Amino acid sequence: MVPNELQTLFWDTNLHDFDPTAYPDYTIFRVLEYGDVAAFDWLGRTFADAEIRRVLRNERRLSPKSATFWALVYGLSTDEVAALQTQQPPVNLA
């Protein structure tokens, strides 16, 4: 269950029915991008570091500022963080 203090991070979610562990990518992204110290403490109690690292490696919606900060905190190189990778433009085959 998400504590009441973190309701503002999940503005589009009914927290009475929400199980954060059922939606780890969504939950971890919201806390990493918008959370404060209390939210980060809760995140660390709710999810293993390995799960948070997995989200950092796959989640492209993090801002560059957040992605860089969390890469340092979790000991990941910027090459490992999805949000810090540049996407190649689509190839025109016509």
N, C-alpha and C positions, 0 to 999 in steps of 0.2 A: 504494500500500500504506500502511496505517495503521501508524505506529510502535508498537512494543510499549508505550512509555510512555503511550500514549493508550487502551490496552485498556479501562480502566475506563469510558470514555465510551461504549463500544459493548458493553455487558455482554450484550446479547441477540443479538450478531452473531458469526458465525464469521469472524474476521479473516483466516484463511488463504485463504478464497475470496472475500473482500469487496474490491470495487474502488470506492473512495470516489467517483471521478469518474462512475461509472455511477449513483450515487444522491446527487446533489449536495444536494437539499433535506434529506434525512435526515442526511447528514454535517455539513452546515453548521449545521443546527439543533442537533445534539448538541454541537458545539464551542462555539457561541455561548451555549448555555444552561448547559453544565456544565464547559466547558474552563478551563484555566489559561493562563498566559502562554506556555508551551511549545506548548500546543495551538493557541493563536491564531497563533503564529509558523508552525506547520505549515500551518494553514488558509490563511494568506496566501501561502504558497509553492505550495499545491495548487490554489487557486481564485482567479480574477480578482476584483477588487473589484466589478466589475459583476455577477458571479454572486452574490456575497454580498449585495449590495444587492437583487437580484431576490428572494432568499429572504426578506430582511427585509420586503419589500413584500407577500409572499404568505403567510408562515408565521404562523399564528395561535396556535401552541402556546407561543411564547416567553413567559416571565413578563414582567409589566410592567416590572420592574426591569431585566432583561436587554434587553428591547426598547428601553427608553429610553436605556440606556447605548450600545447599538450604533447607535441612530439618531444620537446625537451623534458617535460615532467615524466613521461613514460619511456624515455630512453630510445626513441625511434629516430632514425635518420629522416630527413625531409623526403628522401626518395621512397620511403615506405608509406608515407601518408597520402592517401588518395586525394584529399582536397588541395594538396600542393603540387599535383601533377598537371601539366598542361595537356589539354586534349588536342589531338590532331584534327584539323578540319577534314570533313568528309571528302573522299576522293570522287571526282566526277568521272564516271566511266563512259560518258556519252561522247 
